[in-house]
Amino acid sequence: MLDDTEADHPDSSAAGGVDDDSPAAAGAEAEAETERDSADDKDRADDKNSADEKNSADEKDSSTDDALLSRLRLIEERPLGERADAYTRIHGELVAALEGDYSNQQDV
């Protein structure tokens, strides 16, 4: 007969509980740990991909900024009349880019 201490214990197999030291419990815990590790690996991979995409976007923005600055420096070297026309073209390109129409872009 079980004494009161054994019968009240939640892990007691005699009381209908699950024995945490059983092979089934160990296997279930190992499987749960593998799933957590797998989810952690996926999260790390997603974080890396997000970081790579952000770095790629930052590099693209940086190269676009550099290209615009280079164009503006070239325009500044031109005579006043030519500068006005070139600035008007750049303004049109920037407006088109903001509105999503890239077909209006021209080289200076």
N, C-alpha and C positions, 0 to 999 in steps of 0.2 A: 504494500500500500504506500502511496505517495504522501509525504508530509505536506503541510500547507505551503512551505517555501517552494517546493518543486512544482506544485500544481498551479501556483500563481505566476510562475516565471513565464513570460511571453515566448521565450525561445525554447521552452521545454517541449520536446517531441511527444512526450507522454501526455501533455496537456493540449495537443493538437497544433502546436506551433511549428515553425520550421527551424531545424537545427542549422545554425550558421556555419558550422564546421563541416557540413555534408558536402560531398563532391558536387551536387547539383547547385548548391548555394555558391560555392567557389566558382563554378563554371558560369553561372549567371552574373556574378560580380565581374569576372574577367571579360565577359561579353559586353557588359555595360561600360567597363573601362575602355575597351577597344572602340566602342561607339563614341565615347567622349573624346578619345584621342583622335579619332577620324574627323569628328566635328571640329576639334581644335585645329587640325591640319588644314581643313577646308577654310576655316576662318582666317588662318594665317596666309593661305594662298590668295584668298579674296582680298585681304589687306594689301598684300604685295602687288596684286594686279591693279588695285585702285591707286596705289602709290606710283606704279609704273605709268598708268594712264595720266595721272596728275603731272608727273615729271615730263611726260611727252607733251602734254598740253602747255605746260610752262615753257618748255623749250620752243614749241611752235610759236607761242605768244612772244617770246623773247626774240626769235628770228624775225617775226613780223614787225615787231617794234624797231628792231635794228634796220630792217629794210626801209621802213617809213622814215626813220631819222636820216638814213643815207640819202633818200630821195629829197627830203627837205633841205639837206645841206647842199645838194646839187642845185636845187632851185634857187637857193639864196645866192649862188654865184652868178646867176643870170641877170640880164638887164631887167629893169622894173616891169616893162610891158610883158615880157616873157614869163616873169615870176607870177604875175596876176593870172595869166592863162593856166599856168601849171598848177597853181593853188586851186583854181576853179575845178580843174580836172580831178585833183586829189579829193577835194570836197565832195564832188559827185560820186567818186568811188567809195568813199567812206559812208556816205548816205546809203548807197546801193548795198554795201556790205551789211550795214545795220538793218536794212529792210530785207536782207536775204537774197538780193539780186546781184550775183557776181558776174554777170555777162557784160556789165558796163565798165569793167576795169581796163585801164590803158597803161602803157609804159610811158614814163616821162623822158 
